[in-house]
Amino acid sequence: MRKAIQFVGVYLIASGISGVIDHVWYQPIMGIVLNAFHRVVLPRLDFLDGYEIFANLTVSAVGVVVVLAAEPWGRS
């Protein structure tokens, strides 16, 4: 289960970074997979209009938190 959660976190990191790249410059590599949040969700949220880069960076930050939360603590 930990590996699945880490995979979701890594996907969120890649998706957020890819969304920033897509916003600044066109992202041709795996755009339909990695830019789903940027191309599908963000246009439907009017309060994020003009804050697309910050929203994508927030998705990346959430991904980092998910990956770190899935790491085992207390083991050496």
PyMOL Python script that loads the backbone (N, CA, C, O; Angstrom):
from pymol import cmd

cmd.read_pdbstr("""\
ATOM      1  N   MET A   1       0.824  -1.194   0.000  1.00  0.00           N
ATOM      2  CA  MET A   1       0.000   0.000   0.000  1.00  0.00           C
ATOM      3  C   MET A   1       0.867   1.257   0.000  1.00  0.00           C
ATOM      4  O   MET A   1       0.507   2.265  -0.607  1.00  0.00           O
ATOM      5  N   ARG A   2       1.996   1.192   0.675  1.00  0.00           N
ATOM      6  CA  ARG A   2       2.879   2.346   0.744  1.00  0.00           C
ATOM      7  C   ARG A   2       3.391   2.735  -0.642  1.00  0.00           C
ATOM      8  O   ARG A   2       3.500   3.918  -0.963  1.00  0.00           O
ATOM      9  N   LYS A   3       3.701   1.732  -1.455  1.00  0.00           N
ATOM     10  CA  LYS A   3       4.217   2.003  -2.801  1.00  0.00           C
ATOM     11  C   LYS A   3       3.149   2.662  -3.668  1.00  0.00           C
ATOM     12  O   LYS A   3       3.465   3.530  -4.482  1.00  0.00           O
ATOM     13  N   ALA A   4       1.897   2.263  -3.505  1.00  0.00           N
ATOM     14  CA  ALA A   4       0.817   2.883  -4.270  1.00  0.00           C
ATOM     15  C   ALA A   4       0.650   4.352  -3.883  1.00  0.00           C
ATOM     16  O   ALA A   4       0.445   5.206  -4.746  1.00  0.00           O
ATOM     17  N   ILE A   5       0.738   4.638  -2.599  1.00  0.00           N
ATOM     18  CA  ILE A   5       0.625   6.020  -2.135  1.00  0.00           C
ATOM     19  C   ILE A   5       1.811   6.844  -2.627  1.00  0.00           C
ATOM     20  O   ILE A   5       1.647   7.999  -3.021  1.00  0.00           O
ATOM     21  N   GLN A   6       2.989   6.261  -2.605  1.00  0.00           N
ATOM     22  CA  GLN A   6       4.167   6.964  -3.126  1.00  0.00           C
ATOM     23  C   GLN A   6       4.029   7.213  -4.626  1.00  0.00           C
ATOM     24  O   GLN A   6       4.438   8.266  -5.115  1.00  0.00           O
ATOM     25  N   PHE A   7       3.461   6.262  -5.359  1.00  0.00           N
ATOM     26  CA  PHE A   7       3.241   6.452  -6.795  1.00  0.00           C
ATOM     27  C   PHE A   7       2.290   7.614  -7.049  1.00  0.00           C
ATOM     28  O   PHE A   7       2.522   8.422  -7.948  1.00  0.00           O
ATOM     29  N   VAL A   8       1.228   7.701  -6.265  1.00  0.00           N
ATOM     30  CA  VAL A   8       0.294   8.829  -6.407  1.00  0.00           C
ATOM     31  C   VAL A   8       1.009  10.143  -6.112  1.00  0.00           C
ATOM     32  O   VAL A   8       0.786  11.136  -6.805  1.00  0.00           O
ATOM     33  N   GLY A   9       1.854  10.161  -5.107  1.00  0.00           N
ATOM     34  CA  GLY A   9       2.608  11.368  -4.782  1.00  0.00           C
ATOM     35  C   GLY A   9       3.560  11.768  -5.893  1.00  0.00           C
ATOM     36  O   GLY A   9       3.665  12.948  -6.230  1.00  0.00           O
ATOM     37  N   VAL A  10       4.252  10.796  -6.463  1.00  0.00           N
ATOM     38  CA  VAL A  10       5.167  11.096  -7.571  1.00  0.00           C
ATOM     39  C   VAL A  10       4.385  11.589  -8.780  1.00  0.00           C
ATOM     40  O   VAL A  10       4.838  12.492  -9.483  1.00  0.00           O
ATOM     41  N   TYR A  11       3.201  10.996  -9.031  1.00  0.00           N
ATOM     42  CA  TYR A  11       2.363  11.475 -10.120  1.00  0.00           C
ATOM     43  C   TYR A  11       1.932  12.926  -9.890  1.00  0.00           C
ATOM     44  O   TYR A  11       1.943  13.731 -10.821  1.00  0.00           O
ATOM     45  N   LEU A  12       1.554  13.259  -8.652  1.00  0.00           N
ATOM     46  CA  LEU A  12       1.159  14.632  -8.355  1.00  0.00           C
ATOM     47  C   LEU A  12       2.315  15.609  -8.552  1.00  0.00           C
ATOM     48  O   LEU A  12       2.117  16.714  -9.057  1.00  0.00           O
ATOM     49  N   ILE A  13       3.507  15.210  -8.160  1.00  0.00           N
ATOM     50  CA  ILE A  13       4.687  16.055  -8.374  1.00  0.00           C
ATOM     51  C   ILE A  13       4.896  16.288  -9.860  1.00  0.00           C
ATOM     52  O   ILE A  13       5.056  17.427 -10.299  1.00  0.00           O
ATOM     53  N   ALA A  14       4.896  15.206 -10.638  1.00  0.00           N
ATOM     54  CA  ALA A  14       5.110  15.322 -12.084  1.00  0.00           C
ATOM     55  C   ALA A  14       3.985  16.097 -12.754  1.00  0.00           C
ATOM     56  O   ALA A  14       4.230  16.869 -13.680  1.00  0.00           O
ATOM     57  N   SER A  15       2.759  15.898 -12.296  1.00  0.00           N
ATOM     58  CA  SER A  15       1.621  16.596 -12.873  1.00  0.00           C
ATOM     59  C   SER A  15       1.687  18.099 -12.599  1.00  0.00           C
ATOM     60  O   SER A  15       1.385  18.904 -13.481  1.00  0.00           O
ATOM     61  N   GLY A  16       2.074  18.472 -11.402  1.00  0.00           N
ATOM     62  CA  GLY A  16       2.182  19.899 -11.076  1.00  0.00           C
ATOM     63  C   GLY A  16       3.282  20.588 -11.854  1.00  0.00           C
ATOM     64  O   GLY A  16       3.089  21.692 -12.363  1.00  0.00           O
ATOM     65  N   ILE A  17       4.432  19.947 -11.948  1.00  0.00           N
ATOM     66  CA  ILE A  17       5.541  20.535 -12.706  1.00  0.00           C
ATOM     67  C   ILE A  17       5.190  20.601 -14.183  1.00  0.00           C
ATOM     68  O   ILE A  17       5.489  21.593 -14.849  1.00  0.00           O
ATOM     69  N   SER A  18       4.558  19.553 -14.701  1.00  0.00           N
ATOM     70  CA  SER A  18       4.154  19.538 -16.102  1.00  0.00           C
ATOM     71  C   SER A  18       3.100  20.608 -16.382  1.00  0.00           C
ATOM     72  O   SER A  18       3.091  21.206 -17.457  1.00  0.00           O
ATOM     73  N   GLY A  19       2.220  20.847 -15.424  1.00  0.00           N
ATOM     74  CA  GLY A  19       1.219  21.900 -15.593  1.00  0.00           C
ATOM     75  C   GLY A  19       1.845  23.283 -15.664  1.00  0.00           C
ATOM     76  O   GLY A  19       1.394  24.129 -16.437  1.00  0.00           O
ATOM     77  N   VAL A  20       2.878  23.520 -14.869  1.00  0.00           N
ATOM     78  CA  VAL A  20       3.588  24.803 -14.936  1.00  0.00           C
ATOM     79  C   VAL A  20       4.265  24.944 -16.298  1.00  0.00           C
ATOM     80  O   VAL A  20       4.200  26.002 -16.925  1.00  0.00           O
ATOM     81  N   ILE A  21       4.911  23.877 -16.746  1.00  0.00           N
ATOM     82  CA  ILE A  21       5.566  23.924 -18.059  1.00  0.00           C
ATOM     83  C   ILE A  21       4.532  24.145 -19.149  1.00  0.00           C
ATOM     84  O   ILE A  21       4.780  24.907 -20.084  1.00  0.00           O
ATOM     85  N   ASP A  22       3.369  23.490 -19.050  1.00  0.00           N
ATOM     86  CA  ASP A  22       2.320  23.647 -20.049  1.00  0.00           C
ATOM     87  C   ASP A  22       1.754  25.064 -20.037  1.00  0.00           C
ATOM     88  O   ASP A  22       1.375  25.586 -21.085  1.00  0.00           O
ATOM     89  N   HIS A  23       1.695  25.684 -18.874  1.00  0.00           N
ATOM     90  CA  HIS A  23       1.171  27.048 -18.795  1.00  0.00           C
ATOM     91  C   HIS A  23       2.153  28.055 -19.388  1.00  0.00           C
ATOM     92  O   HIS A  23       1.749  28.992 -20.076  1.00  0.00           O
ATOM     93  N   VAL A  24       3.429  27.860 -19.121  1.00  0.00           N
ATOM     94  CA  VAL A  24       4.446  28.793 -19.607  1.00  0.00           C
ATOM     95  C   VAL A  24       4.801  28.509 -21.068  1.00  0.00           C
ATOM     96  O   VAL A  24       4.991  29.424 -21.868  1.00  0.00           O
ATOM     97  N   TRP A  25       4.883  27.228 -21.390  1.00  0.00           N
ATOM     98  CA  TRP A  25       5.308  26.804 -22.716  1.00  0.00           C
ATOM     99  C   TRP A  25       4.607  25.494 -23.011  1.00  0.00           C
ATOM    100  O   TRP A  25       4.359  24.727 -22.081  1.00  0.00           O
ATOM    101  N   TYR A  26       4.277  25.202 -24.247  1.00  0.00           N
ATOM    102  CA  TYR A  26       3.520  23.999 -24.605  1.00  0.00           C
ATOM    103  C   TYR A  26       4.255  22.725 -24.198  1.00  0.00           C
ATOM    104  O   TYR A  26       5.457  22.603 -24.437  1.00  0.00           O
ATOM    105  N   GLN A  27       3.551  21.782 -23.592  1.00  0.00           N
ATOM    106  CA  GLN A  27       4.125  20.518 -23.117  1.00  0.00           C
ATOM    107  C   GLN A  27       3.690  19.385 -24.046  1.00  0.00           C
ATOM    108  O   GLN A  27       2.557  18.917 -23.944  1.00  0.00           O
ATOM    109  N   PRO A  28       4.561  18.937 -24.945  1.00  0.00           N
ATOM    110  CA  PRO A  28       4.156  17.885 -25.883  1.00  0.00           C
ATOM    111  C   PRO A  28       4.300  16.467 -25.343  1.00  0.00           C
ATOM    112  O   PRO A  28       3.725  15.543 -25.920  1.00  0.00           O
ATOM    113  N   ILE A  29       5.044  16.258 -24.258  1.00  0.00           N
ATOM    114  CA  ILE A  29       5.338  14.914 -23.767  1.00  0.00           C
ATOM    115  C   ILE A  29       4.288  14.493 -22.747  1.00  0.00           C
ATOM    116  O   ILE A  29       4.173  15.105 -21.685  1.00  0.00           O
ATOM    117  N   MET A  30       3.531  13.463 -23.058  1.00  0.00           N
ATOM    118  CA  MET A  30       2.493  12.909 -22.178  1.00  0.00           C
ATOM    119  C   MET A  30       1.550  13.991 -21.656  1.00  0.00           C
ATOM    120  O   MET A  30       1.150  13.957 -20.492  1.00  0.00           O
ATOM    121  N   GLY A  31       1.200  14.936 -22.497  1.00  0.00           N
ATOM    122  CA  GLY A  31       0.362  16.048 -22.072  1.00  0.00           C
ATOM    123  C   GLY A  31      -1.009  15.637 -21.595  1.00  0.00           C
ATOM    124  O   GLY A  31      -1.511  16.202 -20.623  1.00  0.00           O
ATOM    125  N   ILE A  32      -1.637  14.667 -22.250  1.00  0.00           N
ATOM    126  CA  ILE A  32      -2.986  14.262 -21.862  1.00  0.00           C
ATOM    127  C   ILE A  32      -3.000  13.589 -20.491  1.00  0.00           C
ATOM    128  O   ILE A  32      -3.997  13.662 -19.772  1.00  0.00           O
ATOM    129  N   VAL A  33      -1.903  12.937 -20.131  1.00  0.00           N
ATOM    130  CA  VAL A  33      -1.841  12.244 -18.840  1.00  0.00           C
ATOM    131  C   VAL A  33      -1.404  13.193 -17.730  1.00  0.00           C
ATOM    132  O   VAL A  33      -2.048  13.274 -16.685  1.00  0.00           O
ATOM    133  N   LEU A  34      -0.313  13.904 -17.961  1.00  0.00           N
ATOM    134  CA  LEU A  34       0.253  14.739 -16.907  1.00  0.00           C
ATOM    135  C   LEU A  34      -0.459  16.073 -16.735  1.00  0.00           C
ATOM    136  O   LEU A  34      -0.387  16.665 -15.658  1.00  0.00           O
ATOM    137  N   ASN A  35      -1.138  16.559 -17.755  1.00  0.00           N
ATOM    138  CA  ASN A  35      -1.748  17.880 -17.663  1.00  0.00           C
ATOM    139  C   ASN A  35      -3.258  17.826 -17.488  1.00  0.00           C
ATOM    140  O   ASN A  35      -3.948  18.788 -17.825  1.00  0.00           O
ATOM    141  N   ALA A  36      -3.776  16.742 -16.977  1.00  0.00           N
ATOM    142  CA  ALA A  36      -5.222  16.633 -16.782  1.00  0.00           C
ATOM    143  C   ALA A  36      -5.719  17.709 -15.814  1.00  0.00           C
ATOM    144  O   ALA A  36      -6.753  18.329 -16.063  1.00  0.00           O
ATOM    145  N   PHE A  37      -5.002  17.936 -14.723  1.00  0.00           N
ATOM    146  CA  PHE A  37      -5.409  18.968 -13.765  1.00  0.00           C
ATOM    147  C   PHE A  37      -5.375  20.345 -14.412  1.00  0.00           C
ATOM    148  O   PHE A  37      -6.293  21.146 -14.240  1.00  0.00           O
ATOM    149  N   HIS A  38      -4.309  20.612 -15.158  1.00  0.00           N
ATOM    150  CA  HIS A  38      -4.133  21.937 -15.762  1.00  0.00           C
ATOM    151  C   HIS A  38      -5.144  22.194 -16.882  1.00  0.00           C
ATOM    152  O   HIS A  38      -5.643  23.311 -17.015  1.00  0.00           O
ATOM    153  N   ARG A  39      -5.446  21.185 -17.678  1.00  0.00           N
ATOM    154  CA  ARG A  39      -6.314  21.382 -18.843  1.00  0.00           C
ATOM    155  C   ARG A  39      -7.780  21.122 -18.572  1.00  0.00           C
ATOM    156  O   ARG A  39      -8.634  21.640 -19.292  1.00  0.00           O
ATOM    157  N   VAL A  40      -8.101  20.330 -17.549  1.00  0.00           N
ATOM    158  CA  VAL A  40      -9.496  19.971 -17.300  1.00  0.00           C
ATOM    159  C   VAL A  40     -10.051  20.668 -16.053  1.00  0.00           C
ATOM    160  O   VAL A  40     -11.149  21.224 -16.092  1.00  0.00           O
ATOM    161  N   VAL A  41      -9.310  20.639 -14.966  1.00  0.00           N
ATOM    162  CA  VAL A  41      -9.837  21.147 -13.699  1.00  0.00           C
ATOM    163  C   VAL A  41      -9.705  22.666 -13.592  1.00  0.00           C
ATOM    164  O   VAL A  41     -10.672  23.345 -13.249  1.00  0.00           O
ATOM    165  N   LEU A  42      -8.527  23.202 -13.880  1.00  0.00           N
ATOM    166  CA  LEU A  42      -8.290  24.641 -13.691  1.00  0.00           C
ATOM    167  C   LEU A  42      -9.223  25.543 -14.495  1.00  0.00           C
ATOM    168  O   LEU A  42      -9.670  26.554 -13.953  1.00  0.00           O
ATOM    169  N   PRO A  43      -9.544  25.239 -15.755  1.00  0.00           N
ATOM    170  CA  PRO A  43     -10.468  26.129 -16.467  1.00  0.00           C
ATOM    171  C   PRO A  43     -11.870  26.176 -15.864  1.00  0.00           C
ATOM    172  O   PRO A  43     -12.604  27.137 -16.094  1.00  0.00           O
ATOM    173  N   ARG A  44     -12.249  25.168 -15.105  1.00  0.00           N
ATOM    174  CA  ARG A  44     -13.580  25.121 -14.501  1.00  0.00           C
ATOM    175  C   ARG A  44     -13.649  25.825 -13.147  1.00  0.00           C
ATOM    176  O   ARG A  44     -14.741  26.044 -12.623  1.00  0.00           O
ATOM    177  N   LEU A  45     -12.514  26.177 -12.585  1.00  0.00           N
ATOM    178  CA  LEU A  45     -12.478  26.862 -11.290  1.00  0.00           C
ATOM    179  C   LEU A  45     -12.174  28.341 -11.512  1.00  0.00           C
ATOM    180  O   LEU A  45     -11.022  28.730 -11.704  1.00  0.00           O
ATOM    181  N   ASP A  46     -13.215  29.144 -11.482  1.00  0.00           N
ATOM    182  CA  ASP A  46     -13.060  30.564 -11.793  1.00  0.00           C
ATOM    183  C   ASP A  46     -12.201  31.308 -10.780  1.00  0.00           C
ATOM    184  O   ASP A  46     -11.529  32.272 -11.146  1.00  0.00           O
ATOM    185  N   PHE A  47     -12.204  30.892  -9.521  1.00  0.00           N
ATOM    186  CA  PHE A  47     -11.430  31.622  -8.516  1.00  0.00           C
ATOM    187  C   PHE A  47      -9.920  31.423  -8.685  1.00  0.00           C
ATOM    188  O   PHE A  47      -9.135  32.155  -8.083  1.00  0.00           O
ATOM    189  N   LEU A  48      -9.503  30.441  -9.499  1.00  0.00           N
ATOM    190  CA  LEU A  48      -8.078  30.238  -9.768  1.00  0.00           C
ATOM    191  C   LEU A  48      -7.635  30.907 -11.067  1.00  0.00           C
ATOM    192  O   LEU A  48      -6.502  30.717 -11.510  1.00  0.00           O
ATOM    193  N   ASP A  49      -8.507  31.673 -11.665  1.00  0.00           N
ATOM    194  CA  ASP A  49      -8.163  32.356 -12.907  1.00  0.00           C
ATOM    195  C   ASP A  49      -7.045  33.372 -12.634  1.00  0.00           C
ATOM    196  O   ASP A  49      -7.205  34.291 -11.832  1.00  0.00           O
ATOM    197  N   GLY A  50      -5.924  33.187 -13.312  1.00  0.00           N
ATOM    198  CA  GLY A  50      -4.756  34.026 -13.105  1.00  0.00           C
ATOM    199  C   GLY A  50      -3.759  33.447 -12.119  1.00  0.00           C
ATOM    200  O   GLY A  50      -2.656  33.974 -11.974  1.00  0.00           O
ATOM    201  N   TYR A  51      -4.129  32.371 -11.441  1.00  0.00           N
ATOM    202  CA  TYR A  51      -3.261  31.733 -10.453  1.00  0.00           C
ATOM    203  C   TYR A  51      -2.920  30.296 -10.854  1.00  0.00           C
ATOM    204  O   TYR A  51      -2.711  29.446  -9.989  1.00  0.00           O
ATOM    205  N   GLU A  52      -2.863  30.024 -12.149  1.00  0.00           N
ATOM    206  CA  GLU A  52      -2.642  28.667 -12.627  1.00  0.00           C
ATOM    207  C   GLU A  52      -1.282  28.121 -12.206  1.00  0.00           C
ATOM    208  O   GLU A  52      -1.172  26.951 -11.839  1.00  0.00           O
ATOM    209  N   ILE A  53      -0.255  28.949 -12.254  1.00  0.00           N
ATOM    210  CA  ILE A  53       1.086  28.490 -11.881  1.00  0.00           C
ATOM    211  C   ILE A  53       1.123  28.139 -10.396  1.00  0.00           C
ATOM    212  O   ILE A  53       1.684  27.112 -10.014  1.00  0.00           O
ATOM    213  N   PHE A  54       0.532  28.983  -9.563  1.00  0.00           N
ATOM    214  CA  PHE A  54       0.501  28.705  -8.126  1.00  0.00           C
ATOM    215  C   PHE A  54      -0.315  27.444  -7.824  1.00  0.00           C
ATOM    216  O   PHE A  54       0.047  26.670  -6.938  1.00  0.00           O
ATOM    217  N   ALA A  55      -1.403  27.239  -8.548  1.00  0.00           N
ATOM    218  CA  ALA A  55      -2.223  26.038  -8.338  1.00  0.00           C
ATOM    219  C   ALA A  55      -1.445  24.781  -8.709  1.00  0.00           C
ATOM    220  O   ALA A  55      -1.509  23.778  -8.000  1.00  0.00           O
ATOM    221  N   ASN A  56      -0.712  24.832  -9.818  1.00  0.00           N
ATOM    222  CA  ASN A  56       0.087  23.674 -10.219  1.00  0.00           C
ATOM    223  C   ASN A  56       1.247  23.429  -9.258  1.00  0.00           C
ATOM    224  O   ASN A  56       1.575  22.279  -8.968  1.00  0.00           O
ATOM    225  N   LEU A  57       1.858  24.480  -8.771  1.00  0.00           N
ATOM    226  CA  LEU A  57       2.927  24.306  -7.782  1.00  0.00           C
ATOM    227  C   LEU A  57       2.372  23.751  -6.467  1.00  0.00           C
ATOM    228  O   LEU A  57       3.062  23.012  -5.764  1.00  0.00           O
ATOM    229  N   THR A  58       1.140  24.102  -6.138  1.00  0.00           N
ATOM    230  CA  THR A  58       0.489  23.549  -4.954  1.00  0.00           C
ATOM    231  C   THR A  58       0.238  22.052  -5.129  1.00  0.00           C
ATOM    232  O   THR A  58       0.391  21.280  -4.183  1.00  0.00           O
ATOM    233  N   VAL A  59      -0.147  21.642  -6.346  1.00  0.00           N
ATOM    234  CA  VAL A  59      -0.319  20.214  -6.621  1.00  0.00           C
ATOM    235  C   VAL A  59       1.012  19.487  -6.419  1.00  0.00           C
ATOM    236  O   VAL A  59       1.042  18.396  -5.850  1.00  0.00           O
ATOM    237  N   SER A  60       2.109  20.087  -6.883  1.00  0.00           N
ATOM    238  CA  SER A  60       3.429  19.486  -6.676  1.00  0.00           C
ATOM    239  C   SER A  60       3.781  19.415  -5.194  1.00  0.00           C
ATOM    240  O   SER A  60       4.326  18.412  -4.732  1.00  0.00           O
ATOM    241  N   ALA A  61       3.476  20.466  -4.451  1.00  0.00           N
ATOM    242  CA  ALA A  61       3.767  20.472  -3.016  1.00  0.00           C
ATOM    243  C   ALA A  61       2.949  19.403  -2.293  1.00  0.00           C
ATOM    244  O   ALA A  61       3.460  18.751  -1.383  1.00  0.00           O
ATOM    245  N   VAL A  62       1.706  19.217  -2.677  1.00  0.00           N
ATOM    246  CA  VAL A  62       0.890  18.156  -2.082  1.00  0.00           C
ATOM    247  C   VAL A  62       1.489  16.795  -2.411  1.00  0.00           C
ATOM    248  O   VAL A  62       1.476  15.892  -1.574  1.00  0.00           O
ATOM    249  N   GLY A  63       2.010  16.644  -3.618  1.00  0.00           N
ATOM    250  CA  GLY A  63       2.677  15.403  -3.982  1.00  0.00           C
ATOM    251  C   GLY A  63       3.887  15.119  -3.120  1.00  0.00           C
ATOM    252  O   GLY A  63       4.109  13.978  -2.716  1.00  0.00           O
ATOM    253  N   VAL A  64       4.671  16.145  -2.836  1.00  0.00           N
ATOM    254  CA  VAL A  64       5.837  15.977  -1.961  1.00  0.00           C
ATOM    255  C   VAL A  64       5.385  15.562  -0.567  1.00  0.00           C
ATOM    256  O   VAL A  64       5.999  14.688   0.043  1.00  0.00           O
ATOM    257  N   VAL A  65       4.331  16.170  -0.060  1.00  0.00           N
ATOM    258  CA  VAL A  65       3.818  15.815   1.269  1.00  0.00           C
ATOM    259  C   VAL A  65       3.326  14.370   1.283  1.00  0.00           C
ATOM    260  O   VAL A  65       3.556  13.647   2.253  1.00  0.00           O
ATOM    261  N   VAL A  66       2.654  13.947   0.222  1.00  0.00           N
ATOM    262  CA  VAL A  66       2.159  12.564   0.152  1.00  0.00           C
ATOM    263  C   VAL A  66       3.317  11.574   0.131  1.00  0.00           C
ATOM    264  O   VAL A  66       3.272  10.552   0.816  1.00  0.00           O
ATOM    265  N   VAL A  67       4.351  11.868  -0.651  1.00  0.00           N
ATOM    266  CA  VAL A  67       5.513  10.980  -0.713  1.00  0.00           C
ATOM    267  C   VAL A  67       6.203  10.914   0.651  1.00  0.00           C
ATOM    268  O   VAL A  67       6.569   9.833   1.111  1.00  0.00           O
ATOM    269  N   LEU A  68       6.379  12.058   1.287  1.00  0.00           N
ATOM    270  CA  LEU A  68       7.024  12.068   2.595  1.00  0.00           C
ATOM    271  C   LEU A  68       6.173  11.388   3.660  1.00  0.00           C
ATOM    272  O   LEU A  68       6.708  10.743   4.562  1.00  0.00           O
ATOM    273  N   ALA A  69       4.861  11.527   3.564  1.00  0.00           N
ATOM    274  CA  ALA A  69       3.983  10.890   4.543  1.00  0.00           C
ATOM    275  C   ALA A  69       3.973   9.375   4.377  1.00  0.00           C
ATOM    276  O   ALA A  69       3.721   8.651   5.340  1.00  0.00           O
ATOM    277  N   ALA A  70       4.243   8.891   3.176  1.00  0.00           N
ATOM    278  CA  ALA A  70       4.252   7.448   2.932  1.00  0.00           C
ATOM    279  C   ALA A  70       5.576   6.796   3.314  1.00  0.00           C
ATOM    280  O   ALA A  70       5.676   5.570   3.342  1.00  0.00           O
ATOM    281  N   GLU A  71       6.582   7.596   3.604  1.00  0.00           N
ATOM    282  CA  GLU A  71       7.879   7.049   4.012  1.00  0.00           C
ATOM    283  C   GLU A  71       7.763   6.462   5.416  1.00  0.00           C
ATOM    284  O   GLU A  71       7.065   7.013   6.267  1.00  0.00           O
ATOM    285  N   PRO A  72       8.441   5.355   5.654  1.00  0.00           N
ATOM    286  CA  PRO A  72       8.410   4.780   7.010  1.00  0.00           C
ATOM    287  C   PRO A  72       9.250   5.629   7.971  1.00  0.00           C
ATOM    288  O   PRO A  72      10.398   5.959   7.673  1.00  0.00           O
ATOM    289  N   TRP A  73       8.685   5.970   9.095  1.00  0.00           N
ATOM    290  CA  TRP A  73       9.386   6.772  10.098  1.00  0.00           C
ATOM    291  C   TRP A  73       9.815   5.863  11.233  1.00  0.00           C
ATOM    292  O   TRP A  73       9.098   4.931  11.597  1.00  0.00           O
ATOM    293  N   GLY A  74      10.973   6.132  11.785  1.00  0.00           N
ATOM    294  CA  GLY A  74      11.429   5.388  12.940  1.00  0.00           C
ATOM    295  C   GLY A  74      12.256   4.156  12.630  1.00  0.00           C
ATOM    296  O   GLY A  74      12.772   3.507  13.540  1.00  0.00           O
ATOM    297  N   ARG A  75      12.385   3.831  11.367  1.00  0.00           N
ATOM    298  CA  ARG A  75      13.217   2.686  10.993  1.00  0.00           C
ATOM    299  C   ARG A  75      14.582   3.168  10.555  1.00  0.00           C
ATOM    300  O   ARG A  75      14.710   4.226   9.939  1.00  0.00           O
ATOM    301  N   SER A  76      15.586   2.404  10.869  1.00  0.00           N
ATOM    302  CA  SER A  76      16.950   2.780  10.478  1.00  0.00           C
ATOM    303  C   SER A  76      17.441   1.897   9.364  1.00  0.00           C
ATOM    304  O   SER A  76      18.569   2.059   8.899  1.00  0.00           O
TER     305      SER A  76
END
""", "prot")
cmd.dss("prot")
cmd.show_as("cartoon", "prot")
cmd.util.cbc("prot")
cmd.orient("prot")
